[in-house]
Amino acid sequence: MAVEDKYISYRIYLVAFAIFLIAIAVAVKLTNIQWVEGDYYRQLAKERTVRNFVIPANKGNIYSADGSLLATSIPNYVIRFDALAPKTEVFEKNVEALSDSLATVLDKSSSFYQNELRKARANNNRYYLVARDLSYTEYVKIKGFPLFKLGAFKGGIIVEQRTVREHPIGKIAERTIGYERKGAGGSHNGKGIEWAFKEYLNGKDGKILKQKIAKGQWKPIRDVNEVDPQDGYDVISTIDVFIQDIAHHALLKQLEDYQADHGCVVVMETHTGQVKAISNLGRAKDGSYYETTNYAVAESHEPGSTFKLADLMALLEDKKADTSTVYDSKGGVIVYSGRKVRDSHEGGYGKITLARGFELSSNTVLVQAVYNAYKDNPSKFVNHLNNFGLNKPLGLSIKGEGRPFIPQPSDKNWSNISLPWMAFGYGVSITPMQTLAFYNAVANNGELLKPQFVSEIKEWNRTIKKYDKEVLNPRICSQETILKLKAVLLNVVKKGTGSKLFSKDFSMAGKTGTAQVNYAKDGGAGKYYASSFVGYFPADNPKYSCIVVVHKPSTVNNNYYGADVAGPVFKRIAQKIFTDVPSTNEIKNLERKIPKQENNYNNYFAKLQKQQHSVPNVKGMPGMDAIALLENLGLKVKSVGVGKVKEQSLQAGQNIIKNTTITLELL
């Protein structure tokens, strides 16, 4: 018995000791939580009950030079249904009326929606998609339907809102206007003006402190924000919608007529470098054309005969030849290191001057002139090209500029044919924008300008930053050379390869180009032609420079030359801008409305093509769309009634004063 009592005592001591150890462990843990990890757990508790929420800043708009809206942000809504939220009797009482109401707004029948809603409830679906891509007006209407008007907890409606970026003028200049996207892992990327000027457009998000009051519900702790959001600034682009519309459709027509692979056109103001129009169209599988790559900026390729202007400029500057120097085209074929250089005209042109050789785009004449002048010192010729700025990017503000390539005599790949091949635009590589800038320098009396896409950053009527013209080289050659170059460029259109484009009603000057592309790939099997025309107008007092490049036009009937494919686009643009009266060298007033834009113009956005700081005409617009628009412009909106806008208290065209109240009468 004593042994048994002793055994029991041992067990009691053992249990007591274990309890003592547990008590010590608990005490240590409590001490650790209180004093060592206390801050962490207090912060965790606070985060679960109090949290900072982001207040998104309103993104700035992008406007054209004439005040047209190119890019803006509008709200977009998705409606879903938590089928388990409503009580059974509430669901059964309202499901038929809800289905009837949905059928009046959406494109399905009442029976379809009733079946879908019942199926969602039977399957315990708490996230059934009702509709997406809704406007604010449609969202408000659906939110007021039977069952949904009971709210999220009793009616089961789930509303998701996001802001989408819209381009009111449709697909025109879409690639240059660009985008900003959030990629995988939260990284951001983009193109065009949207990406290049995101620092100004995006603004700065604000923060508001909220406290959790129920499941999924948060209430602001204070009446003021922790950090107020700062709206983004507006970006004023150099694009002119009138000229852009002309350029886009002129290029599109020619691409369709020649079933070309892709092409681009750029119109630039001669004395400022401001890009007034830019269109980049690529062919889809179904044969339609759309903005894909910014070919004008990104595509660096062999230019062909448009490069001959650089030959002539170098020769005249060094006085190695004059426009009157005579060369023998030698039957249209000359040979260098066993490789033939041919003229497009079979049999050549006989003996002609250097100027006439340029006007007729004779490969044999220009190659002989360059080779004879620089064969003993090719570096002198190449240094001219470098000084002309053809060996380096222009440093454009938008991302993705293609890199030029000008062979250097010190390169290991320099060969005996490098110099003659460069003379007619092969073995070198530059982008259409770089070619245009070079020709524009001639039009601008030797001043080389950086092409610009944005003229100003604004906050309402206050200028934040202004972009003046940027001179890359104040004088790429002498005035004597400029005058001679202008004369031969004019004669290209009057009596040279561009004579089909000549018009007695308005003057143009420029150069045709036809380059073989991919001629060395797969034994020449992938060869195609790139047709181009670059120049300026009016010829005697240039206002605009323009380049057109069309890749892989149909070669049926051998109509793939620059004068046949690209030239008509150039002429069409000049013709539309000029008056249709005999040559007065006057430019039409560009402050005019466009009669027609792309088919996908949003109807109400078409009403907004007015000056950017004027009150728009919102009569006839859905009320909530009008409210969203006017608030985005900085006005305070008071609405009376429901439906569409019948009257507005501030008349269209008035200058906008920020925070002014406008009253809308809805009917």
C-alpha positions in Angstrom: 0.0 0.0 0.0 2.8 2.4 0.9 4.5 1.6 -2.5 1.3 2.4 -4.3 0.9 5.7 -2.4 4.5 6.6 -3.2 3.8 5.8 -6.9 0.8 8.1 -6.9 2.8 10.8 -5.3 5.4 10.6 -8.0 2.7 11.0 -10.7 1.3 14.0 -8.9 4.7 15.6 -8.7 5.3 14.9 -12.4 2.0 16.4 -13.4 2.6 19.4 -11.2 6.0 19.8 -12.7 4.6 19.7 -16.2 2.0 22.3 -15.3 4.7 24.5 -13.8 6.7 24.2 -17.1 3.6 25.1 -19.1 2.9 28.0 -16.9 6.5 29.3 -17.4 6.1 28.8 -21.2 2.8 30.7 -21.2 4.4 33.5 -19.1 7.4 33.7 -21.5 5.1 33.7 -24.5 2.9 36.4 -23.0 6.0 38.5 -22.1 7.3 38.0 -25.7 4.0 39.0 -27.2 3.7 42.0 -25.0 7.2 43.4 -25.1 9.0 41.7 -28.0 6.3 41.2 -30.7 3.8 43.6 -29.3 4.3 46.3 -32.0 3.9 43.7 -34.7 0.6 42.3 -33.3 -0.8 45.8 -32.5 0.0 46.8 -36.1 -1.7 43.6 -37.4 -4.8 44.3 -35.4 -4.8 47.9 -36.6 -4.5 46.8 -40.3 -7.4 44.5 -40.0 -9.6 47.2 -38.6 -8.0 50.4 -40.0 -6.6 50.6 -43.5 -5.4 53.2 -46.0 -7.3 53.1 -49.2 -6.0 54.6 -52.5 -8.0 57.4 -54.1 -7.1 57.2 -57.8 -6.1 60.5 -59.4 -7.9 61.5 -62.5 -5.7 61.0 -65.5 -5.1 63.9 -67.8 -6.5 64.2 -71.3 -4.6 64.3 -74.6 -5.7 67.0 -77.0 -4.8 67.7 -80.6 -3.3 71.0 -81.6 -6.7 72.3 -82.7 -8.3 71.4 -79.4 -9.9 68.0 -80.3 -10.0 65.3 -77.7 -7.7 62.5 -78.6 -7.7 60.4 -75.4 -9.7 60.6 -72.2 -10.8 58.4 -69.3 -14.4 57.3 -68.7 -15.9 55.0 -66.1 -16.8 51.5 -67.1 -19.0 49.1 -65.1 -19.5 45.4 -64.6 -22.7 44.0 -62.9 -22.6 40.6 -61.2 -25.1 38.8 -59.0 -24.7 37.0 -55.7 -27.5 34.5 -56.1 -27.4 33.4 -52.5 -27.8 36.9 -51.0 -31.6 37.4 -51.4 -34.0 35.4 -49.3 -36.0 32.8 -51.1 -39.3 34.8 -50.9 -37.6 38.0 -52.0 -35.9 36.2 -54.9 -39.1 34.6 -56.1 -41.1 37.8 -55.8 -38.7 39.8 -57.9 -36.9 37.5 -60.3 -39.5 37.8 -63.1 -39.7 41.6 -62.9 -35.9 41.8 -62.8 -35.6 39.6 -65.9 -38.2 41.7 -67.8 -36.2 44.9 -66.9 -32.8 43.4 -67.9 -34.3 42.4 -71.3 -35.2 46.1 -72.0 -31.5 47.2 -71.6 -29.5 44.2 -72.6 -29.7 42.1 -75.8 -31.3 38.9 -74.4 -34.9 37.8 -73.8 -36.6 37.9 -70.4 -36.9 34.1 -70.3 -33.2 33.8 -70.9 -32.4 36.0 -67.9 -34.9 34.3 -65.7 -33.5 30.9 -66.5 -29.9 32.1 -65.9 -30.7 33.7 -62.6 -32.5 30.6 -61.3 -29.7 28.4 -62.5 -27.2 30.6 -60.7 -29.2 30.3 -57.5 -29.5 26.5 -57.9 -25.7 26.2 -58.4 -24.9 28.5 -55.4 -23.2 30.9 -57.8 -22.2 34.0 -55.9 -20.5 35.8 -58.8 -22.8 35.4 -61.8 -22.0 37.8 -64.7 -25.0 39.9 -65.7 -23.4 42.5 -68.0 -20.1 44.2 -68.7 -18.8 47.3 -70.4 -21.7 49.4 -69.1 -21.8 53.2 -69.2 -22.7 55.1 -66.1 -26.2 55.7 -67.4 -26.7 51.9 -68.0 -25.3 51.1 -64.5 -27.6 53.5 -62.7 -30.6 52.2 -64.6 -29.8 48.5 -63.8 -29.0 49.4 -60.2 -32.6 50.6 -59.9 -34.2 47.4 -61.2 -36.4 45.1 -59.0 -34.3 43.0 -56.6 -31.1 44.9 -57.4 -32.4 48.1 -55.9 -32.4 46.3 -52.5 -28.6 46.5 -52.5 -25.7 44.1 -52.2 -26.8 42.2 -49.1 -30.6 41.9 -49.7 -30.6 42.1 -53.5 -27.3 40.4 -54.4 -26.1 43.1 -56.8 -22.3 43.3 -57.2 -20.9 46.4 -58.9 -17.3 46.6 -60.2 -16.1 49.9 -61.6 -12.9 50.6 -63.6 -11.7 53.5 -65.6 -11.0 52.9 -69.3 -9.1 55.0 -71.7 -11.0 56.0 -74.8 -9.9 57.5 -78.1 -12.8 59.6 -79.4 -11.4 59.9 -83.0 -11.2 56.1 -83.2 -8.2 54.2 -84.6 -6.6 57.2 -86.3 -3.1 57.9 -85.0 -3.8 55.2 -82.3 -0.2 54.0 -82.2 1.2 57.5 -81.7 -1.3 58.4 -79.1 -0.3 55.1 -77.5 -1.2 53.4 -74.2 -0.1 52.5 -70.8 -0.8 49.0 -69.5 -0.2 47.0 -66.4 1.5 43.7 -67.2 2.2 40.5 -65.3 3.6 41.0 -61.9 2.4 44.6 -61.7 5.0 46.0 -64.1 3.9 48.8 -66.4 4.6 49.2 -70.1 3.3 51.3 -72.9 3.8 53.1 -76.2 3.4 56.6 -77.7 2.5 59.8 -76.0 0.6 58.1 -73.2 3.8 56.3 -72.1 6.3 59.0 -72.9 4.4 61.6 -70.9 2.9 59.4 -68.1 4.8 61.5 -65.5 2.4 64.4 -66.4 -0.7 62.5 -67.4 -1.1 60.2 -64.4 -1.1 62.6 -61.5 -0.6 61.3 -58.0 -3.0 59.0 -56.1 -4.4 60.1 -52.8 -5.0 58.1 -49.6 -8.0 58.0 -47.2 -8.0 56.2 -43.8 -11.0 53.9 -43.3 -12.2 51.7 -40.4 -13.8 48.3 -40.9 -17.4 48.4 -39.6 -18.8 45.1 -41.0 -17.9 42.3 -43.3 -16.4 43.9 -46.4 -17.6 47.4 -45.4 -15.3 50.3 -44.5 -16.1 53.7 -43.2 -13.8 56.8 -43.5 -12.4 57.8 -40.0 -12.1 61.5 -40.8 -13.8 63.9 -43.1 -10.5 64.8 -44.8 -8.1 62.7 -46.8 -4.7 61.6 -45.5 -3.3 62.6 -48.8 -5.4 64.4 -51.4 -5.1 63.1 -55.0 -3.5 65.3 -57.6 -5.1 65.1 -61.0 -2.9 64.6 -64.0 -2.1 67.4 -66.4 -3.4 67.6 -69.9 -1.0 67.0 -72.8 -1.5 69.2 -75.9 -0.1 67.2 -78.9 1.0 68.7 -82.2 -1.4 66.5 -84.1 -3.9 68.4 -86.3 -7.1 66.3 -86.7 -7.9 67.8 -90.1 -4.5 67.0 -91.5 -4.4 63.6 -89.7 -7.7 62.6 -91.2 -6.5 63.5 -94.7 -3.2 61.6 -94.3 -4.8 58.5 -92.7 -7.3 58.0 -95.5 -4.9 58.9 -98.3 -2.5 56.2 -97.1 -5.3 53.7 -96.4 -6.7 54.0 -99.9 -3.3 53.4 -101.5 -2.5 50.4 -99.3 -5.8 48.9 -100.3 -5.4 49.6 -104.0 -1.9 48.0 -104.0 -2.7 45.3 -101.5 0.5 46.4 -99.7 1.8 44.8 -96.5 2.2 48.0 -94.5 3.0 51.7 -94.8 3.3 55.0 -93.0 2.9 58.7 -93.6 4.2 61.7 -91.6 3.4 65.4 -92.1 5.6 67.8 -90.3 5.5 71.6 -90.0 8.7 72.8 -91.7 9.7 75.7 -89.4 8.8 74.1 -86.0 9.4 70.3 -86.4 5.9 69.7 -85.1 4.4 66.5 -86.4 0.9 67.4 -87.7 -0.1 64.0 -88.8 1.3 60.4 -88.5 -0.4 57.2 -89.7 1.0 53.7 -89.5 -1.1 51.0 -91.0 -0.4 47.2 -91.3 -2.4 44.6 -93.0 -4.4 42.0 -91.0 -5.1 38.4 -92.1 -8.5 39.4 -93.4 -7.0 42.1 -95.6 -8.1 45.1 -93.5 -5.6 47.7 -92.2 -5.1 48.9 -88.7 -2.5 50.7 -86.5 0.0 48.1 -85.5 3.6 49.2 -85.2 4.8 52.8 -85.4 6.7 52.1 -88.6 7.6 55.8 -89.2 9.5 55.9 -85.9 10.7 52.3 -85.4 11.3 50.7 -88.8 14.9 51.3 -89.9 15.6 50.0 -93.4 17.5 50.7 -96.6 16.0 53.8 -98.1 17.0 53.4 -101.7 17.0 56.5 -103.9 15.7 59.0 -101.3 19.2 58.7 -99.8 20.7 60.3 -103.0 20.0 63.8 -101.5 22.8 63.1 -99.0 25.1 62.3 -101.9 24.3 65.5 -103.7 24.7 67.6 -100.6 28.2 66.1 -99.8 29.4 66.5 -103.4 28.2 70.2 -103.6 29.7 71.0 -100.2 33.1 69.6 -101.1 32.8 71.1 -104.6 33.7 67.6 -106.0 31.1 68.2 -108.6 28.4 70.7 -109.6 24.9 70.2 -110.8 26.1 70.9 -114.3 28.9 68.2 -114.2 28.3 65.7 -117.0 28.4 61.9 -116.4 28.0 59.0 -118.8 25.3 56.5 -117.6 27.2 53.8 -119.7 24.1 52.1 -121.0 22.5 51.9 -117.6 25.0 49.4 -116.1 28.3 49.9 -114.3 30.4 47.3 -112.4 32.3 47.5 -109.1 34.2 44.5 -107.8 32.2 42.2 -110.0 28.8 43.6 -108.8 26.5 45.5 -111.2 24.8 48.8 -110.5 21.8 49.2 -112.8 19.4 52.0 -113.8 15.7 51.3 -113.7 15.5 52.6 -117.2 16.9 50.0 -119.5 19.8 51.4 -121.7 20.5 54.2 -119.3 20.2 57.9 -120.0 23.3 58.6 -122.1 25.4 61.5 -121.1 23.6 63.8 -118.6 24.3 66.3 -115.9 24.5 65.4 -112.2 21.3 67.5 -111.6 19.5 65.6 -114.4 20.8 62.3 -113.1 19.3 63.1 -109.7 16.0 64.2 -111.2 15.8 60.9 -113.2 17.1 59.0 -110.1 19.9 57.5 -112.2 21.9 55.0 -110.0 24.8 54.9 -112.4 25.3 58.7 -112.4 25.0 59.2 -108.6 27.2 56.1 -107.9 29.9 57.3 -110.3 29.8 60.8 -108.9 30.3 59.6 -105.3 32.8 56.9 -106.1 35.0 59.0 -108.3 35.0 61.8 -105.7 35.6 59.7 -102.5 37.2 56.4 -103.6 40.6 57.5 -102.2 39.1 58.9 -99.0 35.7 57.4 -98.2 35.9 58.7 -94.7 35.4 62.2 -96.0 32.0 61.2 -97.5 31.0 59.2 -94.5 31.9 62.0 -92.2 29.5 64.2 -94.1 26.7 61.7 -93.5 27.6 61.7 -89.8 27.5 65.5 -89.7 24.2 65.5 -91.4 23.0 63.5 -88.3 22.2 60.3 -90.3 24.3 58.0 -88.1 22.4 58.5 -84.8 18.8 58.5 -83.6 16.9 61.8 -83.5 16.2 61.3 -79.7 12.4 61.4 -80.1 10.2 61.8 -77.0 8.2 58.6 -77.7 9.7 55.2 -77.1 10.9 52.7 -79.7 12.9 54.8 -82.2 14.8 52.6 -84.7 18.6 52.8 -84.8 20.2 54.0 -88.1 23.2 52.3 -89.6 25.8 54.1 -91.6 28.9 51.9 -92.4 32.2 53.4 -91.3 35.5 52.8 -93.2 37.0 51.6 -89.9 34.4 48.8 -89.6 35.6 45.3 -90.2 32.8 44.7 -92.7 33.7 47.6 -94.9 34.4 46.4 -98.4 35.1 47.7 -101.9 31.4 47.9 -102.7 30.4 49.7 -99.5 31.0 53.2 -100.9 29.2 52.7 -104.3 26.3 50.8 -102.6 25.8 53.6 -100.1 25.5 56.1 -103.0 22.2 54.7 -104.1 20.8 53.9 -100.7 21.9 50.3 -100.0 24.0 49.0 -97.1 22.7 51.9 -95.0 19.6 51.9 -92.8 17.5 54.8 -91.5 13.9 55.3 -90.4 11.3 57.3 -92.3 11.3 59.9 -89.6 15.0 60.4 -89.9 14.7 60.7 -93.7 11.9 63.3 -93.2 13.9 65.3 -90.7 16.8 65.4 -93.2 14.6 66.6 -96.1 12.9 69.1 -93.8 16.3 70.6 -93.0 16.7 71.4 -96.7 13.2 72.9 -96.8 14.0 74.9 -93.6 17.2 76.5 -95.2 19.6 74.1 -93.5 18.2 74.1 -90.0 17.8 70.5 -88.8 15.0 70.1 -86.2 14.0 67.3 -83.9 10.4 66.1 -84.7 8.0 66.9 -81.9 4.8 65.2 -80.9 3.8 67.4 -77.9 3.7 71.2 -77.7 2.5 71.9 -74.2 1.6 70.5 -70.8 -1.3 72.3 -69.2 -3.4 72.5 -66.1 -6.6 74.2 -67.3 -5.4 77.5 -68.7 -2.1 77.4 -66.9 0.9 76.3 -68.9 3.1 73.8 -66.9 5.6 73.2 -69.6 6.1 74.4 -73.1 8.1 72.6 -75.8 9.7 75.0 -78.2 11.4 73.8 -81.4 14.6 71.9 -80.8 17.5 72.6 -83.2 19.7 69.6 -83.7 22.0 71.4 -86.2 21.6 75.1 -87.1 23.2 74.6 -90.5 23.8 71.2 -92.1 25.2 72.8 -95.2 25.8 76.2 -96.9 23.0 78.3 -98.3 24.5 78.0 -101.8 24.1 74.2 -101.6 20.6 74.5 -100.2 19.4 76.6 -103.1 20.8 74.1 -105.6 19.2 71.2 -103.8 15.8 73.0 -103.7 16.1 73.5 -107.5 16.7 69.9 -108.3 14.0 68.7 -105.9 11.5 71.0 -107.6 12.5 69.6 -111.0 12.0 66.0 -109.8 8.3 66.8 -109.7 8.3 69.1 -112.7 10.2 66.9 -115.2 11.8 64.0 -113.3 10.6 60.7 -111.8 7.8 62.6 -110.0 6.4 64.3 -113.1 3.1 62.4 -112.8 2.5 64.3 -109.6 3.0 67.8 -111.1 0.1 70.2 -110.8 0.0 73.7 -112.1 -2.3 74.6 -109.2 0.2 74.1 -106.4 3.9 73.5 -106.2 5.7 70.5 -104.6 9.3 69.4 -104.4 10.7 66.0 -103.4 12.3 62.8 -104.3 11.0 59.4 -105.3 12.5 56.2 -103.9 12.2 52.5 -104.7 14.2 50.1 -102.6 14.5 46.3 -102.8 14.1 44.8 -99.3 15.2 41.4 -98.1 17.1 40.9 -101.4 19.8 38.9 -99.6 17.5 36.7 -97.6 16.9 33.1 -98.6 18.7 33.6 -101.9 16.4 36.5 -102.8 13.2 34.5 -102.3 12.0 37.0 -99.7 12.7 40.1 -101.8 10.0 42.8 -102.1 9.9 46.5 -102.8 9.5 49.5 -100.6 8.1 52.6 -102.4 8.6 56.1 -101.0 8.2 59.7 -101.7 9.6 62.5 -99.5 9.5 66.2 -99.9 7.8 69.5 -99.0 5.2 72.0 -100.1 4.8 74.8 -101.3 8.1 74.4 -103.1 9.0 78.1 -102.9 7.9 78.8 -99.4 7.7 75.4 -97.5 5.0 75.1 -94.8 5.0 71.3 -94.5 7.3 68.4 -95.1 6.0 64.9 -95.7 7.2 61.4 -96.2 5.2 58.4 -97.5 6.6 54.8 -97.4 4.7 51.7 -98.6 6.1 48.3 -98.1 5.5 45.3 -100.3 3.0 46.8 -102.8 1.6 44.4 -105.5 4.1 44.1 -108.4 1.3 43.5 -111.0 2.0 45.6 -114.1 5.4 46.6 -112.5 3.7 49.6 -110.7 5.8 49.4 -107.6 7.8 52.6 -108.1 7.8 55.4 -105.6 6.1 57.8 -108.0 3.3 55.4 -108.7 2.7 54.0 -105.1 3.8 56.6 -102.6 3.7 59.8 -104.7 -0.1 60.0 -105.0 -0.5 59.9 -101.2 1.8 62.9 -100.9 0.0 64.7 -103.7 -3.4 64.0 -102.1 -2.3 65.4 -98.8 -0.9 68.6 -100.4 -3.9 69.0 -102.6 -6.3 68.7 -99.7 -4.4 71.3 -97.6 -4.0 73.7 -100.5 -6.8 75.8 -102.0 -8.1 74.5 -105.3 -7.3 77.8 -107.0 -4.2 78.5 -109.2 -1.0 78.6 -107.2 -1.2 81.3 -104.7 0.9 79.5 -102.1 -1.7 80.1 -99.5 -2.7 77.5 -97.0 -6.3 76.8 -96.2 -7.6 77.7 -92.8 -7.1 74.5 -90.7 -9.5 75.7 -88.0 -12.4 73.8 -89.5 -14.5 70.9 -88.5 -13.9 67.4 -89.9 -17.0 66.3 -91.9 -16.3 62.6 -91.2 -14.1 60.6 -88.9 -13.7 56.9 -88.4 -17.0 54.9 -88.3 -16.5 54.0 -84.7 -16.6 57.6 -83.5 -18.6 57.6 -80.2 -21.7 59.7 -81.0 -21.5 61.8 -77.9 -17.7 62.3 -78.2 -18.4 63.8 -81.7 -20.1 66.6 -79.9 -17.1 67.3 -77.9 -14.8 68.4 -80.7 -14.6 72.0 -79.5 -12.0 74.0 -77.8 -10.6 72.2 -74.8 -11.5 74.8 -72.2 -15.0 75.6 -73.4 -18.2 74.2 -72.0 -19.4 71.4 -74.4 -22.9 71.1 -75.7 -24.3 68.1 -73.8 -28.0 68.5 -74.9 -29.3 65.1 -76.0 -26.7 63.2 -74.1 -27.7 60.6 -71.4 -27.7 62.5 -68.1 -25.1 60.4 -66.3 -22.7 60.5 -69.2 -23.1 64.3 -69.3 -22.4 64.5 -65.5 -19.3 62.3 -65.8 -18.0 64.4 -68.7 -18.6 67.8 -67.1 -17.1 66.7 -63.7 -14.1 65.5 -65.6 -13.7 69.0 -67.0 -13.8 70.5 -63.5 -17.4 71.7 -63.3 -19.7 71.0 -60.4 -23.0 69.5 -61.7 -26.5 69.7 -60.4 -29.1 67.7 -62.2 -32.9 68.0 -62.2 -35.0 65.1 -63.4 -34.0 61.9 -65.1 -33.2 60.9 -68.7 -31.4 62.9 -71.3 -30.2 66.5 -71.1 -32.9 68.9 -72.3 -31.3 72.2 -71.1 -28.0 73.3 -69.6 -27.5 76.5 -67.5 -24.0 77.2 -68.9 -24.1 77.7 -72.7 -21.9 75.7 -75.0 -18.7 77.6 -75.9 -18.4 79.5 -72.7 -14.9 79.4 -71.1 -14.8 76.9 -68.2 -14.1 78.3 -64.7 -13.1 75.5 -62.4 -15.6 74.5 -59.7 -18.4 76.5 -61.4 -21.8 74.9 -61.0 -23.8 73.9 -64.1 -27.4 72.8 -63.8 -28.7 70.2 -66.2 -32.5 69.7 -66.8 -33.1 66.1 -67.7 -36.2 64.7 -69.4 
